Amino acid sequence: MSLTCADCTCREALQTMKTMPPEQLFPGVKDPAAAMAGLYLYFSCFEEAHNLISEPKSSEGEFWHAILHRREPDSGNAAYWFRRLKTHATFPAISRAAAEIVRRIPDAEFRIGKWDPFAFIAFCERARSQPVSAQEMAAMEIQRAEWQILFDYCARLE
């Protein structure tokens, strides 16, 4: 999963996802559209994800919307959505995952502590300007962990 959304990375997955409404793919979850947006983002399908969460119906939708704009990249818009979100139940788990990743990649210059999505936006901006660096590797791994933790939270039955 790159730090920037480009073209959808898997046309086959995109076509399959388009045949299933979120409520069918994620029955019984709090916000099926948010879970589906996360799945679209996994494959870098920016437009499809944005169409689902342009007007989020949950904090999870706001979180995916923020991630989507961070990957666009539109840092100002991402920050707007993170300000709306304020905090999320997944932040502590994301913080722990990020701390472990930074410990494994010692040259990554990312502050560890309470999860700060604004600091992560800035870290991703720096990492994008340093391809094939410890910064980029750490940012991509943290982003993947963030995705996994949030997706798991979204796809869980209520």
Rosetta constraint file for C-alpha pairs under 8 A:
AtomPair CA 1 CA 42 HARMONIC 6.58 0.50
AtomPair CA 1 CA 43 HARMONIC 7.46 0.50
AtomPair CA 1 CA 44 HARMONIC 7.52 0.50
AtomPair CA 1 CA 140 HARMONIC 6.88 0.50
AtomPair CA 1 CA 143 HARMONIC 7.99 0.50
AtomPair CA 1 CA 144 HARMONIC 6.82 0.50
AtomPair CA 2 CA 140 HARMONIC 6.47 0.50
AtomPair CA 3 CA 71 HARMONIC 5.54 0.50
AtomPair CA 3 CA 124 HARMONIC 6.90 0.50
AtomPair CA 3 CA 128 HARMONIC 6.92 0.50
AtomPair CA 3 CA 139 HARMONIC 7.56 0.50
AtomPair CA 3 CA 140 HARMONIC 6.24 0.50
AtomPair CA 3 CA 143 HARMONIC 7.74 0.50
AtomPair CA 4 CA 70 HARMONIC 7.86 0.50
AtomPair CA 4 CA 71 HARMONIC 4.40 0.50
AtomPair CA 4 CA 72 HARMONIC 5.68 0.50
AtomPair CA 4 CA 73 HARMONIC 6.12 0.50
AtomPair CA 5 CA 41 HARMONIC 7.99 0.50
AtomPair CA 5 CA 44 HARMONIC 5.05 0.50
AtomPair CA 5 CA 45 HARMONIC 7.37 0.50
AtomPair CA 5 CA 46 HARMONIC 6.41 0.50
AtomPair CA 5 CA 71 HARMONIC 5.47 0.50
AtomPair CA 5 CA 72 HARMONIC 5.55 0.50
AtomPair CA 5 CA 73 HARMONIC 7.66 0.50
AtomPair CA 6 CA 44 HARMONIC 6.33 0.50
AtomPair CA 6 CA 45 HARMONIC 7.88 0.50
AtomPair CA 6 CA 46 HARMONIC 7.77 0.50
AtomPair CA 7 CA 44 HARMONIC 6.50 0.50
AtomPair CA 7 CA 45 HARMONIC 6.79 0.50
AtomPair CA 8 CA 14 HARMONIC 7.56 0.50
AtomPair CA 8 CA 43 HARMONIC 5.68 0.50
AtomPair CA 8 CA 44 HARMONIC 4.84 0.50
AtomPair CA 8 CA 45 HARMONIC 4.58 0.50
AtomPair CA 8 CA 46 HARMONIC 7.49 0.50
AtomPair CA 9 CA 43 HARMONIC 5.21 0.50
AtomPair CA 9 CA 44 HARMONIC 6.09 0.50
AtomPair CA 9 CA 45 HARMONIC 7.52 0.50
AtomPair CA 10 CA 14 HARMONIC 6.30 0.50
AtomPair CA 10 CA 43 HARMONIC 6.24 0.50
AtomPair CA 11 CA 15 HARMONIC 6.12 0.50
AtomPair CA 12 CA 16 HARMONIC 6.24 0.50
AtomPair CA 13 CA 17 HARMONIC 6.04 0.50
AtomPair CA 13 CA 43 HARMONIC 7.82 0.50
AtomPair CA 14 CA 18 HARMONIC 6.14 0.50
AtomPair CA 14 CA 40 HARMONIC 7.49 0.50
AtomPair CA 14 CA 43 HARMONIC 7.85 0.50
AtomPair CA 14 CA 45 HARMONIC 7.54 0.50
AtomPair CA 15 CA 19 HARMONIC 6.65 0.50
AtomPair CA 16 CA 20 HARMONIC 7.05 0.50
AtomPair CA 17 CA 21 HARMONIC 7.76 0.50
AtomPair CA 20 CA 24 HARMONIC 6.27 0.50
AtomPair CA 20 CA 25 HARMONIC 6.27 0.50
AtomPair CA 21 CA 25 HARMONIC 6.45 0.50
AtomPair CA 22 CA 26 HARMONIC 5.77 0.50
AtomPair CA 22 CA 27 HARMONIC 7.80 0.50
AtomPair CA 22 CA 32 HARMONIC 5.08 0.50
AtomPair CA 22 CA 33 HARMONIC 5.44 0.50
AtomPair CA 22 CA 35 HARMONIC 7.65 0.50
AtomPair CA 22 CA 36 HARMONIC 5.72 0.50
AtomPair CA 23 CA 27 HARMONIC 5.14 0.50
AtomPair CA 23 CA 28 HARMONIC 7.80 0.50
AtomPair CA 23 CA 32 HARMONIC 5.47 0.50
AtomPair CA 23 CA 33 HARMONIC 7.49 0.50
AtomPair CA 25 CA 32 HARMONIC 7.80 0.50
AtomPair CA 25 CA 36 HARMONIC 7.96 0.50
AtomPair CA 26 CA 32 HARMONIC 5.43 0.50
AtomPair CA 26 CA 35 HARMONIC 7.32 0.50
AtomPair CA 26 CA 36 HARMONIC 7.77 0.50
AtomPair CA 26 CA 155 HARMONIC 6.58 0.50
AtomPair CA 27 CA 32 HARMONIC 7.13 0.50
AtomPair CA 27 CA 157 HARMONIC 7.89 0.50
AtomPair CA 28 CA 157 HARMONIC 5.53 0.50
AtomPair CA 28 CA 158 HARMONIC 6.40 0.50
AtomPair CA 29 CA 154 HARMONIC 7.04 0.50
AtomPair CA 29 CA 155 HARMONIC 6.16 0.50
AtomPair CA 29 CA 156 HARMONIC 6.14 0.50
AtomPair CA 29 CA 157 HARMONIC 4.68 0.50
AtomPair CA 29 CA 158 HARMONIC 5.41 0.50
AtomPair CA 30 CA 154 HARMONIC 7.27 0.50
AtomPair CA 30 CA 157 HARMONIC 7.31 0.50
AtomPair CA 30 CA 158 HARMONIC 6.04 0.50
AtomPair CA 31 CA 35 HARMONIC 6.69 0.50
AtomPair CA 31 CA 57 HARMONIC 7.29 0.50
AtomPair CA 31 CA 58 HARMONIC 6.74 0.50
AtomPair CA 31 CA 60 HARMONIC 7.64 0.50
AtomPair CA 31 CA 61 HARMONIC 7.67 0.50
AtomPair CA 31 CA 154 HARMONIC 7.18 0.50
AtomPair CA 32 CA 36 HARMONIC 6.14 0.50
AtomPair CA 32 CA 154 HARMONIC 7.78 0.50
AtomPair CA 32 CA 155 HARMONIC 7.69 0.50
AtomPair CA 33 CA 37 HARMONIC 6.01 0.50
AtomPair CA 33 CA 52 HARMONIC 5.88 0.50
AtomPair CA 33 CA 53 HARMONIC 6.94 0.50
AtomPair CA 33 CA 61 HARMONIC 7.56 0.50
AtomPair CA 34 CA 38 HARMONIC 6.31 0.50
AtomPair CA 34 CA 52 HARMONIC 7.30 0.50
AtomPair CA 34 CA 53 HARMONIC 6.61 0.50
AtomPair CA 34 CA 56 HARMONIC 7.64 0.50
AtomPair CA 34 CA 58 HARMONIC 7.78 0.50
AtomPair CA 34 CA 60 HARMONIC 6.09 0.50
AtomPair CA 34 CA 61 HARMONIC 4.70 0.50
AtomPair CA 34 CA 64 HARMONIC 6.87 0.50
AtomPair CA 34 CA 154 HARMONIC 7.03 0.50
AtomPair CA 35 CA 39 HARMONIC 6.42 0.50
AtomPair CA 35 CA 151 HARMONIC 6.29 0.50
AtomPair CA 35 CA 154 HARMONIC 5.30 0.50
AtomPair CA 35 CA 155 HARMONIC 5.88 0.50
AtomPair CA 36 CA 40 HARMONIC 6.22 0.50
AtomPair CA 36 CA 49 HARMONIC 7.46 0.50
AtomPair CA 36 CA 52 HARMONIC 7.80 0.50
AtomPair CA 37 CA 41 HARMONIC 6.14 0.50
AtomPair CA 37 CA 48 HARMONIC 7.35 0.50
AtomPair CA 37 CA 49 HARMONIC 4.33 0.50
AtomPair CA 37 CA 50 HARMONIC 7.28 0.50
AtomPair CA 37 CA 52 HARMONIC 6.13 0.50
AtomPair CA 37 CA 53 HARMONIC 6.83 0.50
AtomPair CA 37 CA 61 HARMONIC 7.91 0.50
AtomPair CA 37 CA 64 HARMONIC 6.95 0.50
AtomPair CA 38 CA 42 HARMONIC 6.25 0.50
AtomPair CA 38 CA 49 HARMONIC 7.15 0.50
AtomPair CA 38 CA 64 HARMONIC 6.34 0.50
AtomPair CA 38 CA 147 HARMONIC 7.42 0.50
AtomPair CA 38 CA 151 HARMONIC 6.30 0.50
AtomPair CA 39 CA 43 HARMONIC 6.91 0.50
AtomPair CA 39 CA 151 HARMONIC 7.78 0.50
AtomPair CA 40 CA 44 HARMONIC 6.31 0.50
AtomPair CA 40 CA 45 HARMONIC 5.08 0.50
AtomPair CA 40 CA 46 HARMONIC 7.11 0.50
AtomPair CA 40 CA 48 HARMONIC 6.58 0.50
AtomPair CA 40 CA 49 HARMONIC 5.39 0.50
AtomPair CA 41 CA 45 HARMONIC 5.49 0.50
AtomPair CA 41 CA 46 HARMONIC 6.24 0.50
AtomPair CA 41 CA 49 HARMONIC 6.20 0.50
AtomPair CA 41 CA 68 HARMONIC 7.05 0.50
AtomPair CA 42 CA 147 HARMONIC 7.77 0.50
AtomPair CA 45 CA 49 HARMONIC 6.26 0.50
AtomPair CA 46 CA 50 HARMONIC 6.01 0.50
AtomPair CA 46 CA 68 HARMONIC 7.00 0.50
AtomPair CA 46 CA 72 HARMONIC 7.73 0.50
AtomPair CA 47 CA 51 HARMONIC 6.03 0.50
AtomPair CA 48 CA 52 HARMONIC 6.53 0.50
AtomPair CA 49 CA 53 HARMONIC 6.49 0.50
AtomPair CA 49 CA 68 HARMONIC 7.72 0.50
AtomPair CA 50 CA 54 HARMONIC 5.37 0.50
AtomPair CA 50 CA 65 HARMONIC 7.08 0.50
AtomPair CA 50 CA 68 HARMONIC 7.39 0.50
AtomPair CA 52 CA 56 HARMONIC 7.91 0.50
AtomPair CA 53 CA 57 HARMONIC 7.76 0.50
AtomPair CA 53 CA 61 HARMONIC 5.82 0.50
AtomPair CA 53 CA 62 HARMONIC 7.54 0.50
AtomPair CA 53 CA 64 HARMONIC 7.68 0.50
AtomPair CA 53 CA 65 HARMONIC 6.31 0.50
AtomPair CA 54 CA 65 HARMONIC 7.28 0.50
AtomPair CA 56 CA 60 HARMONIC 7.95 0.50
AtomPair CA 56 CA 61 HARMONIC 4.68 0.50
AtomPair CA 56 CA 62 HARMONIC 5.61 0.50
AtomPair CA 56 CA 65 HARMONIC 7.66 0.50
AtomPair CA 57 CA 61 HARMONIC 6.23 0.50
AtomPair CA 57 CA 62 HARMONIC 7.86 0.50
AtomPair CA 58 CA 62 HARMONIC 6.49 0.50
AtomPair CA 59 CA 63 HARMONIC 6.14 0.50
AtomPair CA 59 CA 85 HARMONIC 6.10 0.50
AtomPair CA 59 CA 88 HARMONIC 7.47 0.50
AtomPair CA 60 CA 64 HARMONIC 6.23 0.50
AtomPair CA 60 CA 150 HARMONIC 7.81 0.50
AtomPair CA 60 CA 154 HARMONIC 6.92 0.50
AtomPair CA 61 CA 65 HARMONIC 6.01 0.50
AtomPair CA 62 CA 66 HARMONIC 6.15 0.50
AtomPair CA 62 CA 81 HARMONIC 6.08 0.50
AtomPair CA 62 CA 82 HARMONIC 7.45 0.50
AtomPair CA 62 CA 84 HARMONIC 7.38 0.50
AtomPair CA 62 CA 85 HARMONIC 6.08 0.50
AtomPair CA 63 CA 67 HARMONIC 6.30 0.50
AtomPair CA 63 CA 81 HARMONIC 7.10 0.50
AtomPair CA 63 CA 82 HARMONIC 6.78 0.50
AtomPair CA 63 CA 85 HARMONIC 6.50 0.50
AtomPair CA 64 CA 68 HARMONIC 5.95 0.50
AtomPair CA 65 CA 69 HARMONIC 6.36 0.50
AtomPair CA 65 CA 78 HARMONIC 7.43 0.50
AtomPair CA 65 CA 81 HARMONIC 6.66 0.50
AtomPair CA 66 CA 70 HARMONIC 6.19 0.50
AtomPair CA 66 CA 77 HARMONIC 7.28 0.50
AtomPair CA 66 CA 78 HARMONIC 4.37 0.50
AtomPair CA 66 CA 79 HARMONIC 6.94 0.50
AtomPair CA 66 CA 80 HARMONIC 7.59 0.50
AtomPair CA 66 CA 81 HARMONIC 4.87 0.50
AtomPair CA 66 CA 82 HARMONIC 5.78 0.50
AtomPair CA 67 CA 71 HARMONIC 6.23 0.50
AtomPair CA 67 CA 78 HARMONIC 6.57 0.50
AtomPair CA 68 CA 72 HARMONIC 6.14 0.50
AtomPair CA 68 CA 78 HARMONIC 7.44 0.50
AtomPair CA 69 CA 73 HARMONIC 5.71 0.50
AtomPair CA 69 CA 74 HARMONIC 5.17 0.50
AtomPair CA 69 CA 75 HARMONIC 6.69 0.50
AtomPair CA 69 CA 77 HARMONIC 6.05 0.50
AtomPair CA 69 CA 78 HARMONIC 4.78 0.50
AtomPair CA 70 CA 74 HARMONIC 5.58 0.50
AtomPair CA 70 CA 75 HARMONIC 5.39 0.50
AtomPair CA 70 CA 77 HARMONIC 7.65 0.50
AtomPair CA 70 CA 78 HARMONIC 5.05 0.50
AtomPair CA 70 CA 121 HARMONIC 6.40 0.50
AtomPair CA 74 CA 78 HARMONIC 6.18 0.50
AtomPair CA 75 CA 79 HARMONIC 6.03 0.50
AtomPair CA 75 CA 121 HARMONIC 6.49 0.50
AtomPair CA 75 CA 122 HARMONIC 7.97 0.50
AtomPair CA 76 CA 80 HARMONIC 6.26 0.50
AtomPair CA 77 CA 81 HARMONIC 6.46 0.50
AtomPair CA 78 CA 82 HARMONIC 6.24 0.50
AtomPair CA 78 CA 121 HARMONIC 7.74 0.50
AtomPair CA 79 CA 83 HARMONIC 6.02 0.50
AtomPair CA 79 CA 118 HARMONIC 6.40 0.50
AtomPair CA 79 CA 121 HARMONIC 7.72 0.50
AtomPair CA 80 CA 84 HARMONIC 6.39 0.50
AtomPair CA 81 CA 85 HARMONIC 6.13 0.50
AtomPair CA 82 CA 86 HARMONIC 5.99 0.50
AtomPair CA 82 CA 87 HARMONIC 7.95 0.50
AtomPair CA 82 CA 117 HARMONIC 6.98 0.50
AtomPair CA 82 CA 118 HARMONIC 7.56 0.50
AtomPair CA 87 CA 91 HARMONIC 7.02 0.50
AtomPair CA 90 CA 94 HARMONIC 6.19 0.50
AtomPair CA 90 CA 149 HARMONIC 6.79 0.50
AtomPair CA 90 CA 150 HARMONIC 6.47 0.50
AtomPair CA 90 CA 153 HARMONIC 7.52 0.50
AtomPair CA 91 CA 95 HARMONIC 6.04 0.50
AtomPair CA 91 CA 114 HARMONIC 7.79 0.50
AtomPair CA 91 CA 115 HARMONIC 5.61 0.50
AtomPair CA 92 CA 96 HARMONIC 6.29 0.50
AtomPair CA 92 CA 114 HARMONIC 6.98 0.50
AtomPair CA 92 CA 115 HARMONIC 6.55 0.50
AtomPair CA 93 CA 97 HARMONIC 6.21 0.50
AtomPair CA 93 CA 149 HARMONIC 7.26 0.50
AtomPair CA 94 CA 98 HARMONIC 6.02 0.50
AtomPair CA 94 CA 115 HARMONIC 6.80 0.50
AtomPair CA 94 CA 142 HARMONIC 7.94 0.50
AtomPair CA 94 CA 145 HARMONIC 6.86 0.50
AtomPair CA 94 CA 146 HARMONIC 5.61 0.50
AtomPair CA 94 CA 149 HARMONIC 6.88 0.50
AtomPair CA 95 CA 99 HARMONIC 6.11 0.50
AtomPair CA 95 CA 112 HARMONIC 7.29 0.50
AtomPair CA 95 CA 113 HARMONIC 6.58 0.50
AtomPair CA 95 CA 114 HARMONIC 6.12 0.50
AtomPair CA 95 CA 115 HARMONIC 4.82 0.50
AtomPair CA 96 CA 100 HARMONIC 6.35 0.50
AtomPair CA 97 CA 101 HARMONIC 6.28 0.50
AtomPair CA 97 CA 142 HARMONIC 7.10 0.50
AtomPair CA 97 CA 145 HARMONIC 6.52 0.50
AtomPair CA 98 CA 102 HARMONIC 6.13 0.50
AtomPair CA 98 CA 112 HARMONIC 7.29 0.50
AtomPair CA 98 CA 142 HARMONIC 5.39 0.50
AtomPair CA 98 CA 145 HARMONIC 7.58 0.50
AtomPair CA 99 CA 103 HARMONIC 6.18 0.50
AtomPair CA 99 CA 112 HARMONIC 5.55 0.50
AtomPair CA 99 CA 113 HARMONIC 7.51 0.50
AtomPair CA 100 CA 104 HARMONIC 6.38 0.50
AtomPair CA 101 CA 105 HARMONIC 6.24 0.50
AtomPair CA 101 CA 138 HARMONIC 6.55 0.50
AtomPair CA 101 CA 141 HARMONIC 7.01 0.50
AtomPair CA 101 CA 142 HARMONIC 6.79 0.50
AtomPair CA 102 CA 106 HARMONIC 6.02 0.50
AtomPair CA 102 CA 108 HARMONIC 6.02 0.50
AtomPair CA 102 CA 109 HARMONIC 7.88 0.50
AtomPair CA 102 CA 110 HARMONIC 7.05 0.50
AtomPair CA 102 CA 112 HARMONIC 7.84 0.50
AtomPair CA 102 CA 138 HARMONIC 6.57 0.50
AtomPair CA 105 CA 134 HARMONIC 6.62 0.50
AtomPair CA 105 CA 138 HARMONIC 6.65 0.50
AtomPair CA 107 CA 134 HARMONIC 5.77 0.50
AtomPair CA 107 CA 135 HARMONIC 7.34 0.50
AtomPair CA 108 CA 134 HARMONIC 5.24 0.50
AtomPair CA 108 CA 135 HARMONIC 4.89 0.50
AtomPair CA 108 CA 138 HARMONIC 6.17 0.50
AtomPair CA 109 CA 135 HARMONIC 6.71 0.50
AtomPair CA 110 CA 123 HARMONIC 6.86 0.50
AtomPair CA 116 CA 120 HARMONIC 6.43 0.50
AtomPair CA 117 CA 121 HARMONIC 6.21 0.50
AtomPair CA 118 CA 122 HARMONIC 6.51 0.50
AtomPair CA 119 CA 123 HARMONIC 6.11 0.50
AtomPair CA 120 CA 124 HARMONIC 6.05 0.50
AtomPair CA 121 CA 125 HARMONIC 6.33 0.50
AtomPair CA 122 CA 126 HARMONIC 6.34 0.50
AtomPair CA 123 CA 127 HARMONIC 6.05 0.50
AtomPair CA 123 CA 135 HARMONIC 7.75 0.50
AtomPair CA 123 CA 139 HARMONIC 7.02 0.50
AtomPair CA 124 CA 128 HARMONIC 6.04 0.50
AtomPair CA 124 CA 136 HARMONIC 7.44 0.50
AtomPair CA 124 CA 139 HARMONIC 5.90 0.50
AtomPair CA 125 CA 129 HARMONIC 6.70 0.50
AtomPair CA 126 CA 130 HARMONIC 6.63 0.50
AtomPair CA 126 CA 135 HARMONIC 7.51 0.50
AtomPair CA 127 CA 131 HARMONIC 6.79 0.50
AtomPair CA 127 CA 133 HARMONIC 7.50 0.50
AtomPair CA 127 CA 135 HARMONIC 4.96 0.50
AtomPair CA 127 CA 136 HARMONIC 4.38 0.50
AtomPair CA 127 CA 139 HARMONIC 6.61 0.50
AtomPair CA 128 CA 136 HARMONIC 6.41 0.50
AtomPair CA 130 CA 135 HARMONIC 7.03 0.50
AtomPair CA 130 CA 136 HARMONIC 6.48 0.50
AtomPair CA 131 CA 136 HARMONIC 6.07 0.50
AtomPair CA 132 CA 136 HARMONIC 6.22 0.50
AtomPair CA 132 CA 137 HARMONIC 7.00 0.50
AtomPair CA 133 CA 137 HARMONIC 6.24 0.50
AtomPair CA 134 CA 138 HARMONIC 5.97 0.50
AtomPair CA 135 CA 139 HARMONIC 6.02 0.50
AtomPair CA 136 CA 140 HARMONIC 6.05 0.50
AtomPair CA 137 CA 141 HARMONIC 6.19 0.50
AtomPair CA 138 CA 142 HARMONIC 5.99 0.50
AtomPair CA 139 CA 143 HARMONIC 5.96 0.50
AtomPair CA 140 CA 144 HARMONIC 6.13 0.50
AtomPair CA 141 CA 145 HARMONIC 6.21 0.50
AtomPair CA 142 CA 146 HARMONIC 6.05 0.50
AtomPair CA 143 CA 147 HARMONIC 6.11 0.50
AtomPair CA 144 CA 148 HARMONIC 6.16 0.50
AtomPair CA 145 CA 149 HARMONIC 6.09 0.50
AtomPair CA 146 CA 150 HARMONIC 6.05 0.50
AtomPair CA 147 CA 151 HARMONIC 5.77 0.50
AtomPair CA 148 CA 152 HARMONIC 5.98 0.50
AtomPair CA 149 CA 153 HARMONIC 6.24 0.50
AtomPair CA 150 CA 154 HARMONIC 6.12 0.50
AtomPair CA 151 CA 155 HARMONIC 5.96 0.50
AtomPair CA 152 CA 156 HARMONIC 6.17 0.50
